[in-house]
Structure formats: structure tokens, C-alpha cells
């Protein structure tokens, strides 16, 4: 998400304005502190002018993404 935002030369405040999401929430999403709902994924993707699928795929490919453990 941060990479896509920076590529478009958007600040977190710009993304806040485009999505209506709180700037601190955007920061938390980028740092992996918060997990977005499906609705939020679509809002962020629209604000970044990319598809939700591309946003999820790029996140999954990120070296910072930790896939949830299947251990119970």
C-alpha cells in the first residue's frame, strides 16, 4: 500500500482525502498494525486508482507481509 501510494506521489493525507479514512488508520494499515476489512480494501484501492485485486496481490508479494499461520 505504501509503495503504491508513494509511486503515485500521494501523502497519507492525500489518501485520507481520497478515501475518507483517518490518516492515522492509513498509517496503521501501512505498518501492518491494523487489518483492513474488505470494504476498506476497496476504498484504498479506489483512492490509489488500482484494482482491489492488484492491491491484495502486491501486499501478498511484499517481504513485509506475514501470511497468517495455519497453526491452531
SVG drawing of the C-alpha trace seen along z (x, -y; Angstrom):
<svg xmlns="http://www.w3.org/2000/svg" viewBox="-17 -15 28 41">
<polyline fill="none" stroke="black" stroke-width="0.4" points="0.0,0.0 2.8,-2.5 4.7,-1.6 1.6,-2.2 0.9,-5.5 4.5,-6.7 4.5,-5.7 1.6,-8.0 3.3,-10.7 0.4,-10.8 0.9,-11.6 -1.1,-9.8 -3.2,-13.0 -3.9,-12.9 -5.0,-9.3 -7.1,-10.3 -8.9,-12.9 -9.4,-10.4 -10.8,-7.6 -12.3,-9.3 -10.2,-7.0 -8.4,-8.5 -4.8,-9.4 -3.6,-7.5 -5.6,-4.4 -3.9,-4.6 -0.5,-4.7 -1.6,-1.7 -2.6,0.2 0.7,-0.5 2.6,0.7 0.5,3.8 -0.9,2.8 -4.5,2.8 -6.1,5.4 -8.5,3.9 -12.0,5.0 -12.9,5.9 -14.8,2.6 -11.6,0.8 -9.5,2.7 -11.9,1.4 -11.8,-2.2 -8.0,-2.2 -7.7,-0.7 -10.1,-3.3 -8.1,-6.1 -4.9,-4.7 -6.6,-4.2 -5.7,-0.5 -7.8,2.6 -8.5,4.2 -7.0,7.4 -3.8,5.7 -3.6,4.1 -4.1,7.5 -1.7,9.3 1.0,6.7 0.6,6.8 0.9,10.6 4.2,10.3 5.7,7.8 8.6,9.0 6.9,7.2 3.7,9.2 3.5,12.1 0.9,14.7 -1.3,15.8 -0.2,19.1 -2.3,22.2 -1.4,23.5 -4.3,23.6"/>
</svg>
